[in-house]
């Protein structure tokens, strides 16, 4: 056994009983009781000529596109159409999507492409890819809209809106709703054109037929948009169009309801724009400040650096409540946490105003209130706002900003080595002393000459 163990193993095979047979050089066989590991899987599939030519053609298309050889890519793409004849349905569907997306890209880059080429290609893609019929119709309509053919784009969306294929799935239902939304958007454009013509040609409301025609388009568009906005999602472009039409007909209560549902419905994803739209509408309608603060509070939770936070700060200072003053302090501090507000004079003045309000209201413990809000900023705010570099930049760009920041620094970081405004201004001559400088220099020169 010792001699056998020292000899190299020349072959390992499997005996009939499933045990490992070790063949040595002298021809003796010894059965091992150790189990044999599972055999490694090998893919023995052989690529047919059809698949080989398809794959080669696709590589040619990709290479031509990478080198911006669009005419050559179009020629190879014409041959790549044979891939849709694959007997595997799922593989054929993948090839159809590749032809759709790659072919569209090639058409965009070919200088000789016309609208007829686009229309023929999209119609062919609709017939080949039935599962993508709605998406292809949407893309086709977008291309028509980009080229100013609004009526043809509306016709494409109208046909896609009534199209059905097989059993209506969840994804297909969502795509139909998207088609309906864009078709309603085109109706809105038609309504805008009619409103413009009505305001110029029938300013005195003498043309009743034009007014009725415009109102019919309005009803057709708003009915679909109202149904679309009931589905959870981000519908910002569509809701703006809907609100504009409602405002024209002075449907203010309906606007408030639609915007509140869009902003506060929990089934909808968080959307800061929804609260912005609601706030602007309420402000235009002179809503109570308490209601405005409630809207901006939600917006502050979503985007603390939003530009409307300055208005939120102003509303909080008007309330004359200590709780709102503390909230105003936090709002101003959180704005200055972001680089976009670092050199904004209004933001720094807001912070100064918040500290002064707390000083007047709480003469004794205002430092504790400010210290609690600054607890998480003590280790990084000095380097973020109060350095020698910041002082020099503020002095050259906006000296008023330097003064406000110096005041804030003395309140927040009294023991920090910030180059305050008097040290920076000390190096520059004041306007009052400037005229006397030439006189002093002439006196020094005259004294040296006398000596």
C-alpha positions as CSV (number, residue, x, y, z in Angstrom):
1,X,0.0,0.0,0.0
2,X,2.9,2.3,0.7
3,X,4.3,1.8,-2.7
4,X,0.9,2.3,-4.3
5,X,0.3,5.5,-2.5
6,X,3.6,7.0,-3.8
7,X,2.7,6.1,-7.4
8,X,0.9,8.7,-9.5
9,X,-2.7,8.1,-10.6
10,X,-3.0,7.5,-14.3
11,X,-6.7,7.1,-14.7
12,X,-9.9,7.3,-12.7
13,X,-13.1,5.7,-14.0
14,X,-16.4,4.5,-12.6
15,X,-17.0,0.9,-11.8
16,X,-20.4,-0.7,-12.3
17,X,-21.3,-0.4,-8.6
18,X,-20.7,3.3,-8.5
19,X,-17.4,3.2,-6.7
20,X,-14.2,4.9,-7.8
21,X,-11.7,2.5,-9.5
22,X,-8.0,3.6,-9.3
23,X,-5.7,2.3,-12.1
24,X,-2.1,2.2,-11.3
25,X,0.9,1.8,-13.6
26,X,1.3,-1.9,-12.8
27,X,-2.3,-2.6,-13.9
28,X,-3.7,-3.4,-10.5
29,X,-7.2,-2.0,-9.6
30,X,-8.2,-0.9,-6.1
31,X,-11.8,0.2,-5.3
32,X,-12.1,3.3,-3.2
33,X,-15.1,3.7,-0.8
34,X,-15.2,7.5,-1.3
35,X,-18.2,8.8,-3.2
36,X,-17.6,10.1,-6.7
37,X,-18.3,13.8,-7.3
38,X,-21.0,14.8,-9.7
39,X,-19.9,15.2,-13.3
40,X,-19.4,18.7,-14.6
41,X,-22.2,19.9,-16.9
42,X,-21.2,20.5,-20.5
43,X,-23.3,22.3,-23.1
44,X,-23.3,20.1,-26.2
45,X,-25.7,22.3,-28.2
46,X,-24.6,22.8,-31.7
47,X,-25.3,26.2,-33.4
48,X,-27.2,25.8,-36.6
49,X,-26.4,27.7,-39.8
50,X,-29.4,29.9,-39.3
51,X,-28.4,30.9,-35.8
52,X,-24.8,31.4,-36.9
53,X,-25.7,33.7,-39.7
54,X,-28.2,35.6,-37.5
55,X,-25.6,36.2,-34.8
56,X,-23.0,37.2,-37.4
57,X,-25.3,39.7,-39.0
58,X,-26.1,41.2,-35.6
59,X,-22.4,41.6,-34.8
60,X,-22.0,43.4,-38.2
61,X,-24.9,45.7,-37.3
62,X,-23.4,46.5,-34.0
63,X,-19.9,47.1,-35.4
64,X,-21.3,49.4,-38.1
65,X,-23.2,51.5,-35.5
66,X,-20.2,51.8,-33.2
67,X,-18.2,53.2,-36.2
68,X,-21.1,55.4,-37.2
69,X,-21.4,53.7,-40.6
70,X,-25.2,54.1,-40.8
71,X,-25.7,53.1,-44.4
72,X,-23.8,49.8,-43.8
73,X,-25.8,49.2,-40.6
74,X,-29.0,49.7,-42.5
75,X,-27.9,47.1,-45.1
76,X,-27.1,44.6,-42.5
77,X,-30.3,45.3,-40.6
78,X,-32.3,44.4,-43.7
79,X,-30.7,41.0,-43.6
80,X,-31.1,40.7,-39.9
81,X,-34.9,40.6,-40.4
82,X,-34.6,36.8,-40.9
83,X,-34.1,36.4,-37.2
84,X,-37.9,36.7,-36.7
85,X,-38.3,33.3,-38.3
86,X,-36.8,31.6,-35.3
87,X,-38.9,28.6,-34.3
88,X,-38.6,29.6,-30.6
89,X,-41.3,32.2,-30.0
90,X,-39.6,33.9,-27.1
91,X,-36.3,34.2,-28.9
92,X,-38.1,35.5,-32.0
93,X,-39.8,38.1,-29.8
94,X,-36.4,39.3,-28.5
95,X,-35.2,39.7,-32.0
96,X,-38.3,41.8,-32.9
97,X,-37.5,44.1,-30.0
98,X,-33.9,44.4,-31.1
99,X,-35.0,45.2,-34.7
100,X,-37.5,47.8,-33.4
101,X,-35.0,49.7,-31.1
102,X,-31.9,49.3,-33.2
103,X,-33.7,50.1,-36.5
104,X,-35.2,53.3,-35.0
105,X,-31.7,54.4,-34.0
106,X,-30.4,53.8,-37.5
107,X,-33.3,55.7,-39.0
108,X,-32.6,58.7,-36.8
109,X,-29.0,58.9,-38.0
110,X,-29.5,58.3,-41.7
111,X,-29.5,61.6,-43.5
112,X,-31.8,60.4,-46.3
113,X,-34.6,59.2,-44.0
114,X,-38.0,60.6,-44.7
115,X,-41.3,60.5,-42.8
116,X,-42.5,57.8,-45.2
117,X,-39.6,55.6,-44.1
118,X,-40.5,56.2,-40.4
119,X,-44.2,55.4,-41.0
120,X,-43.5,52.2,-43.0
121,X,-41.0,51.0,-40.3
122,X,-43.4,51.7,-37.4
123,X,-46.3,50.0,-39.2
124,X,-44.2,46.9,-39.9
125,X,-43.1,46.8,-36.2
126,X,-46.8,47.0,-35.1
127,X,-47.6,43.9,-37.2
128,X,-44.5,41.9,-36.1
129,X,-44.5,42.8,-32.4
130,X,-48.1,42.5,-31.2
131,X,-47.0,42.5,-27.6
132,X,-45.3,45.9,-28.1
133,X,-48.1,47.3,-30.3
134,X,-49.1,50.0,-27.8
135,X,-45.5,51.1,-27.1
136,X,-44.7,51.3,-30.8
137,X,-47.8,53.3,-31.4
138,X,-46.8,55.7,-28.6
139,X,-43.3,56.1,-30.1
140,X,-44.8,56.6,-33.5
141,X,-47.1,59.3,-32.2
142,X,-44.2,61.1,-30.4
143,X,-42.3,61.2,-33.7
144,X,-45.3,62.6,-35.5
145,X,-45.7,65.3,-32.8
146,X,-42.0,66.2,-33.0
147,X,-42.5,66.9,-36.7
148,X,-45.7,68.9,-36.2
149,X,-48.2,66.3,-37.5
150,X,-50.5,66.6,-34.5
151,X,-53.6,65.3,-36.3
152,X,-51.8,62.1,-37.5
153,X,-50.4,61.6,-34.0
154,X,-53.9,61.9,-32.5
155,X,-55.1,59.4,-35.1
156,X,-52.4,56.9,-34.1
157,X,-53.3,57.2,-30.4
158,X,-57.0,56.8,-31.1
159,X,-56.4,53.6,-32.9
160,X,-54.1,52.3,-30.2
161,X,-56.6,53.3,-27.5
162,X,-59.2,50.8,-29.0
163,X,-56.7,48.1,-29.9
164,X,-56.8,44.8,-28.0
165,X,-54.7,41.7,-28.3
166,X,-55.7,38.5,-26.5
167,X,-56.5,38.6,-22.8
168,X,-56.1,42.0,-21.3
169,X,-53.2,41.8,-18.9
170,X,-52.2,44.2,-16.2
171,X,-49.3,45.6,-18.1
172,X,-51.4,46.0,-21.2
173,X,-54.1,47.8,-19.2
174,X,-51.5,50.3,-17.9
175,X,-50.2,50.9,-21.4
176,X,-53.7,51.6,-22.6
177,X,-54.1,54.2,-19.8
178,X,-50.9,55.8,-20.9
179,X,-52.1,56.0,-24.5
180,X,-55.4,57.6,-23.2
181,X,-53.4,60.2,-21.2
182,X,-51.3,61.3,-24.2
183,X,-54.4,61.3,-26.5
184,X,-56.0,63.6,-23.9
185,X,-52.9,65.8,-23.9
186,X,-53.3,66.2,-27.7
187,X,-56.9,67.2,-27.1
188,X,-55.6,69.9,-24.7
189,X,-53.3,71.3,-27.5
190,X,-56.3,71.4,-29.7
191,X,-58.3,73.3,-27.0
192,X,-55.4,75.8,-26.6
193,X,-55.5,76.5,-30.4
194,X,-59.2,77.0,-30.3
195,X,-59.0,79.2,-27.3
196,X,-56.4,81.3,-29.0
197,X,-58.5,81.7,-32.1
198,X,-61.6,82.4,-30.1
199,X,-59.9,85.1,-28.1
200,X,-58.7,86.9,-31.2
201,X,-61.6,86.4,-33.6
202,X,-64.4,86.3,-31.1
203,X,-63.2,88.5,-28.3
204,X,-66.7,89.8,-27.7
205,X,-68.2,86.2,-27.5
206,X,-70.2,86.7,-30.6
207,X,-69.1,83.5,-32.2
208,X,-71.2,80.9,-30.3
209,X,-70.2,78.0,-32.5
210,X,-66.5,78.6,-31.8
211,X,-67.2,78.7,-28.1
212,X,-69.3,75.5,-28.2
213,X,-66.6,73.8,-30.2
214,X,-64.0,74.7,-27.7
215,X,-66.1,73.6,-24.8
216,X,-66.7,70.2,-26.5
217,X,-63.0,69.6,-26.8
218,X,-62.6,70.7,-23.2
219,X,-65.1,68.1,-21.9
220,X,-63.6,65.4,-24.1
221,X,-60.1,66.0,-22.7
222,X,-61.0,66.6,-19.0
223,X,-63.1,63.4,-18.8
224,X,-60.2,61.2,-19.8
225,X,-57.7,63.2,-17.7
226,X,-59.8,63.0,-14.6
227,X,-59.9,59.2,-15.0
228,X,-56.2,59.0,-15.6
229,X,-55.4,61.0,-12.5
230,X,-57.2,58.5,-10.3
231,X,-54.4,55.9,-11.1
232,X,-51.3,56.1,-8.8
233,X,-48.3,57.7,-10.5
234,X,-46.5,60.9,-11.3
235,X,-48.7,62.8,-13.8
236,X,-47.2,66.3,-13.6
237,X,-47.5,67.3,-17.3
238,X,-51.0,66.0,-17.5
239,X,-52.3,67.6,-14.3
240,X,-50.9,71.0,-15.3
241,X,-52.9,70.9,-18.5
242,X,-56.0,69.7,-16.6
243,X,-55.6,72.6,-14.1
244,X,-55.2,75.2,-16.8
245,X,-58.5,74.1,-18.5
246,X,-60.3,74.1,-15.1
247,X,-59.0,77.6,-14.3
248,X,-60.3,78.9,-17.7
249,X,-63.8,77.8,-16.7
250,X,-63.3,78.9,-13.1
251,X,-63.7,75.5,-11.6
252,X,-61.8,76.4,-8.4
253,X,-63.3,73.9,-6.1
254,X,-62.6,71.1,-8.5
255,X,-59.0,72.3,-8.8
256,X,-58.5,72.2,-5.0
257,X,-60.0,68.7,-4.8
258,X,-57.8,67.4,-7.7
259,X,-54.6,68.9,-6.3
260,X,-55.3,67.7,-2.7
261,X,-55.9,64.2,-3.9
262,X,-52.8,64.3,-6.0
263,X,-50.7,65.5,-3.1
264,X,-52.1,63.6,-0.1
265,X,-53.2,60.3,-1.6
266,X,-51.0,57.6,0.1
267,X,-51.3,55.3,-2.9
268,X,-49.4,57.8,-5.0
269,X,-45.6,57.9,-4.9
270,X,-44.0,60.9,-2.9
271,X,-44.0,63.8,-5.3
272,X,-42.7,67.3,-4.2
273,X,-44.2,68.9,-7.3
274,X,-47.7,67.9,-6.2
275,X,-47.3,70.0,-3.0
276,X,-45.8,72.9,-5.0
277,X,-48.9,72.9,-7.3
278,X,-51.2,72.8,-4.3
279,X,-49.4,75.6,-2.5
280,X,-49.4,77.9,-5.5
281,X,-53.1,77.3,-6.1
282,X,-53.9,78.0,-2.4
283,X,-51.7,81.1,-2.4
284,X,-53.5,82.4,-5.5
285,X,-56.8,81.9,-3.8
286,X,-55.6,83.7,-0.6
287,X,-56.0,80.7,1.6
288,X,-55.3,81.0,5.3
289,X,-51.6,80.9,6.4
290,X,-52.2,77.9,8.6
291,X,-53.2,75.9,5.6
292,X,-50.3,77.2,3.6
293,X,-47.9,76.2,6.4
294,X,-49.4,72.7,6.4
295,X,-48.7,72.2,2.7
296,X,-45.1,73.6,3.0
297,X,-44.4,71.4,6.0
298,X,-44.9,68.3,3.9
299,X,-42.7,69.8,1.1
300,X,-40.0,70.6,3.7
301,X,-40.0,66.9,4.8
302,X,-39.5,65.9,1.2
303,X,-37.1,68.6,0.0
304,X,-35.5,70.7,2.8
305,X,-33.6,72.7,0.2
306,X,-36.5,73.8,-1.9
307,X,-36.8,77.4,-2.9
308,X,-40.2,77.7,-1.3
309,X,-38.6,77.1,2.1
310,X,-37.9,80.9,2.3
311,X,-41.7,81.5,2.2
312,X,-42.2,78.7,4.7
313,X,-39.7,80.4,7.0
314,X,-41.6,83.8,6.6
315,X,-44.9,82.1,7.4
316,X,-43.5,80.5,10.6
317,X,-42.2,83.8,11.9
318,X,-45.6,85.4,11.5
319,X,-47.3,82.9,13.8
320,X,-45.8,84.5,17.0
321,X,-45.5,81.1,18.6
322,X,-42.4,79.7,20.2
323,X,-42.9,76.3,18.6
324,X,-43.0,77.9,15.2
325,X,-39.9,80.0,15.9
326,X,-38.0,76.8,16.7
327,X,-39.3,75.3,13.5
328,X,-38.2,78.4,11.6
329,X,-34.7,78.0,13.1
330,X,-34.6,74.4,11.9
331,X,-35.8,75.3,8.5
332,X,-33.1,78.0,8.0
333,X,-30.4,75.7,9.3
334,X,-31.4,72.9,7.1
335,X,-31.4,75.2,4.1
336,X,-27.8,76.2,4.8
337,X,-26.9,72.5,5.1
338,X,-26.9,72.5,1.3
339,X,-24.3,74.0,-0.9
340,X,-26.9,75.8,-3.1
341,X,-27.7,78.2,-0.2
342,X,-24.1,78.8,1.1
343,X,-23.8,82.3,-0.4
344,X,-27.4,83.3,-0.3
345,X,-27.8,86.5,1.7
346,X,-31.5,86.0,2.2
347,X,-31.0,82.6,3.8
348,X,-28.3,83.9,6.2
349,X,-30.6,86.8,7.1
350,X,-33.4,84.3,7.8
351,X,-31.1,82.5,10.2
352,X,-30.2,85.7,11.9
353,X,-33.9,86.7,12.2
354,X,-34.7,83.3,13.7
355,X,-32.0,83.7,16.4
356,X,-33.2,87.3,17.2
357,X,-36.8,86.1,17.6
358,X,-35.7,83.4,20.0
359,X,-33.6,86.0,21.9
360,X,-36.6,88.2,22.4
361,X,-38.9,85.4,23.4
362,X,-36.5,83.4,25.6
363,X,-33.9,85.8,27.1
364,X,-32.6,83.1,29.4
365,X,-32.5,79.8,27.5
366,X,-32.2,80.9,23.8
367,X,-28.6,79.6,23.7
368,X,-29.8,76.1,24.8
369,X,-32.5,76.1,22.0
370,X,-30.0,77.1,19.4
371,X,-27.4,74.6,20.8
372,X,-29.8,71.7,20.5
373,X,-30.4,72.5,16.8
374,X,-26.7,72.9,16.2
375,X,-25.6,69.7,18.1
376,X,-25.3,67.6,14.9
377,X,-23.5,70.4,13.0
378,X,-20.7,71.3,15.4
379,X,-18.2,69.1,13.8
380,X,-18.6,70.2,10.1
381,X,-20.3,73.6,9.9
382,X,-17.1,75.6,10.7
383,X,-15.3,74.0,7.8
384,X,-18.3,74.3,5.6
385,X,-19.1,78.0,6.2
386,X,-16.6,79.7,8.4
387,X,-13.0,79.6,7.2
388,X,-10.4,82.1,6.1
389,X,-11.2,81.2,2.4
390,X,-14.9,81.9,2.9
391,X,-14.2,85.2,4.6
392,X,-12.0,86.4,1.7
393,X,-14.6,85.2,-0.9
394,X,-17.4,86.9,0.9
395,X,-15.5,90.1,1.2
396,X,-14.8,90.3,-2.5
397,X,-18.2,89.2,-3.7
398,X,-20.7,90.4,-1.1
399,X,-19.5,92.3,2.0
400,X,-23.0,92.4,3.4
401,X,-23.0,88.6,3.4
402,X,-19.7,88.6,5.4
403,X,-21.2,90.8,8.1
404,X,-24.2,88.6,8.5
405,X,-22.1,85.4,8.6
406,X,-19.8,87.0,11.2
407,X,-22.7,87.9,13.4
408,X,-24.1,84.3,13.1
409,X,-20.6,82.9,13.8
410,X,-20.3,84.8,17.0
411,X,-23.7,83.3,18.1
412,X,-23.1,79.8,17.0
413,X,-19.3,79.3,17.4
414,X,-18.0,82.0,19.8
415,X,-14.8,80.0,20.4
416,X,-14.0,79.2,16.8
417,X,-11.2,81.0,14.9
418,X,-13.3,82.4,12.1
419,X,-11.8,85.4,10.3
420,X,-14.6,87.8,11.1
421,X,-15.5,90.9,9.2
422,X,-13.5,93.4,11.1
423,X,-10.2,91.5,10.5
424,X,-10.9,91.2,6.8
425,X,-12.0,94.8,6.5
426,X,-8.9,95.9,8.5
427,X,-6.6,95.1,5.6
428,X,-8.5,97.3,3.1
429,X,-8.4,101.1,3.5
430,X,-11.8,102.7,4.3
431,X,-13.2,105.3,1.9
432,X,-12.8,108.1,4.5
433,X,-9.0,107.6,4.9
434,X,-8.2,107.1,1.3
435,X,-7.9,110.8,0.3
436,X,-5.4,111.5,3.2
437,X,-3.0,108.7,2.2
438,X,-1.2,110.7,-0.5
439,X,-0.8,113.7,1.9
440,X,0.9,111.4,4.5
441,X,3.2,110.0,2.0
442,X,4.3,113.4,0.7
443,X,5.0,114.5,4.3
444,X,7.2,111.5,4.9
445,X,9.2,112.2,1.7
446,X,9.6,115.9,2.6
447,X,10.9,115.0,6.1
448,X,13.5,112.6,4.7
449,X,14.7,115.3,2.3
450,X,15.1,117.8,5.2
451,X,17.1,115.3,7.3
